[in-house]
């Protein structure tokens, strides 16, 4: 579940983001405590806290004093938009660059994607 | 690696230029480090690197040859006020001949004011420890379980686990890690974990100290170390041109293939490596330490 390549707190934050995007953590619902995340993922509680705090800083989660942590309103739409931006940077742009290098024009590329979409 | 000791205001352990010699052997050679309050710190390294000696000085069982070691702001040597706050669990713990585990647990509250007998009882049942058997008759793993239970249930403000699980099977070790994390989360305290099973504990650690040949060679947050090295594998010429000018931690090769471990890579670096047809693989904390301490992985795993 947790890989060696990247900081654990980043992976914890992404895991929570995935749960919000998938809808298993609904907006305005309470998320597990830092200690519960730590026990579940078998990681240091300080590390889990760092992941959660990152989402608080981003406005995805917010704290209710003495009660716990909640998913902010609008968090899902914002996360999806951020992931779309990243998808364009990490996948679409390199794809177009590689296609240009191979002499595949935009129409051909578009055809290839449609064909893949049918078979997938 | 150049190393700059951080001065933490919340350090419970403060070691400055500590040296310990046994006759002509220098076991600890001028080390300086802090251990912050309420963290789980890994004290890692090969056997004979000086880990146990450091812990013996910090727990008042050995005197420093030179330098300074302070625990809770005082010297630990012959200092009851400091030692009453320390629990030191070691592999070679000895007990009186006719002792049974229950005697150990019954006497523990005398030494540890935070002792939780309910927690100890729960651990006894989870580890399936026979409490009425003479300690001499226990298996190696059961003997380790006695130590682990004392270390956890004592809830000492500063707890050292020195290779605590000789003979414990994988299930029991996981139980130890799980209960350690849970109890630490509920009752924050300072824990120092010394082990050669680095991959098993790497996710538990907040801070990592690596000692090699009596010297501290890594003093770093665990999260900073994670992802701080990457192994690049591919055709020798492509690998060599990619790693040129980078800091190289280790280098291996066979025939036309090369495998070189370098420092952290940026997203651009990764894209460049992918275009060059190179394969990148993450380096675990254990592999990183093996590469930094110049031993083969096999040598490292064989010690215990």
Interface residues (C-beta under 8 A of the other chain):
Chain A: X2 X3 X4 X5 X6 X7 X8 X9 X34 X35 X38 X39 X41 X42 X43 X44 X45 X46 X47 X50 X94
Chain B: X39 X40 X177 X178 X181 X182 X184 X185 X186 X203 X204 X205 X206 X222 X223 X226 X227 X230 X271 X282 X283 X284 X285
